[in-house]
């Protein structure tokens, strides 16, 4: 009897996890544009505290790739990356602040 009960609980638990959503909505399997990918980085940064997303968005703003070049936005996102644990984000924010 215990085995049947344990098997039933296991099946229910597996079903619950099978339908759970990923914390980061990466839209896997869809045809994403470069802009969609960058927007995912920005969303992951702003809504999930993901320093990689912050850093990636900052680089796009700094270089003007996909997004319009905006150094103040680049600094903002490097600082967010720094806040969330990226030492390189801290370095890049300070570096950009010194550029006239």
Buried (B, 14 or more C-beta within 10 A) or exposed (E): EEEEEEEEEEEEEEEEEEEEEEEBEEEEEEEBEEEEBBBBBBBBBBEEEBBBBBBBBBBBBBEEEBBEEBEEBBBBBBBBBBBBEBEEBBEBBEEBEEEE
